[in-house]
Amino acid sequence: FDGLKRDTKQARTVEEVDRPQTQEQEVVVAEEEFVDDPENIEVVVREVDDYATPVIPQEPLKSYKDKAPVRHVVGQTKIIAIINQKGGVGKSTTAINLGAALGEMGKQVLLVDLDPQGNCSSGLGVEKSLIQQCIYDVLLNDVPLEEVIIPDIAEGLDMAPATINLAGAEVELVSEMARENRLKDAVGSMRGKYDFILIDCPPSLGLLTVNALVAADKLLIPIQCEFYALEGVTKLLESMKRVKSRLNLLTMYDSRTTLSKQVVDEVREYFGRLVFATPIPRTVKLSEAPSFGQPITQYDPKGRGALSYIELAKEVIARG
């Protein structure tokens, strides 16, 4: 019996050895042979059609003659320069959002971007490559202000944009006659056409800022609610002696910090009624809005930032 089992096992072993390979096994062997033989590798060359990114034509910027009709009687124009020689205190943010808030309250507003960085222009979605003339041409090439105005940037808000060309204006104005009156003469032609003209100034006390000081009826000084808020204000006030009235706005206010509250108390004690009752809070939405080319009243109309600028606009109108 044991011998029979041994003979049967040997027969099965011989049968498995002699059995032909399965299809799967044959494929594996074929692949191994193919890989081991580089000469059998076939290179296939395909032609790929050129793919060009479609060019979306950009609409040209509107001109002043395309401005929507004004549906109310414009009274006496108030020209307000937003100024502080310290950078990063919220001048451009205030210019954009105060202008938009005034416009939504039925006022006609012209925003003049006098900062070579052009933050107001880009913050309102103006494509700088499409700008043919800017405030530089008004100051140095005697171009009428009307010819550089882009109307209806937002409801009731027009803009005179700035480009990098304005960076050279400080040097070029030195040799000009009546150099400090250039902007005053230009914006004077727009009195009676706007309720408010807001001028966003560069963070310096150069000739561009001097032009804004001479042109303005009032000054709005954003003061950051931080440690260095009052540093340099004395020097700034000395430069403002030619301007009859000045107002102070507290920006980047954080009610959670003791420091912000201390700065607010100190500023209010020093300037008294010249400080607006509405502080502008530090919010993420206010920082995000310029990247979308929108004022805060459009980007986040129900947020703290938008509500604060609406309250500020009411104060500006009330103060006249």
Secondary structure as GFF3:
##gff-version 3
##sequence-region A 1 320
A	DSSP	alpha_helix	2	18	.	.	.	ID=ss1
A	DSSP	alpha_helix	23	36	.	.	.	ID=ss2
A	DSSP	three_ten_helix	38	40	.	.	.	ID=ss3
A	DSSP	three_ten_helix	64	66	.	.	.	ID=ss4
A	DSSP	beta_strand	78	82	.	.	.	ID=ss5
A	DSSP	alpha_helix	91	104	.	.	.	ID=ss6
A	DSSP	beta_strand	109	113	.	.	.	ID=ss7
A	DSSP	alpha_helix	119	123	.	.	.	ID=ss8
A	DSSP	three_ten_helix	128	130	.	.	.	ID=ss9
A	DSSP	alpha_helix	135	140	.	.	.	ID=ss10
A	DSSP	three_ten_helix	145	148	.	.	.	ID=ss11
A	DSSP	beta_strand	150	154	.	.	.	ID=ss12
A	DSSP	beta_strand	157	160	.	.	.	ID=ss13
A	DSSP	three_ten_helix	164	168	.	.	.	ID=ss14
A	DSSP	alpha_helix	169	173	.	.	.	ID=ss15
A	DSSP	three_ten_helix	179	181	.	.	.	ID=ss16
A	DSSP	alpha_helix	182	188	.	.	.	ID=ss17
A	DSSP	beta_strand	196	200	.	.	.	ID=ss18
A	DSSP	alpha_helix	207	215	.	.	.	ID=ss19
A	DSSP	beta_strand	218	224	.	.	.	ID=ss20
A	DSSP	alpha_helix	233	239	.	.	.	ID=ss21
A	DSSP	beta_strand	245	251	.	.	.	ID=ss22
A	DSSP	alpha_helix	258	271	.	.	.	ID=ss23
A	DSSP	three_ten_helix	272	274	.	.	.	ID=ss24
A	DSSP	alpha_helix	284	288	.	.	.	ID=ss25
A	DSSP	three_ten_helix	289	292	.	.	.	ID=ss26
A	DSSP	alpha_helix	296	299	.	.	.	ID=ss27
A	DSSP	alpha_helix	304	319	.	.	.	ID=ss28
###
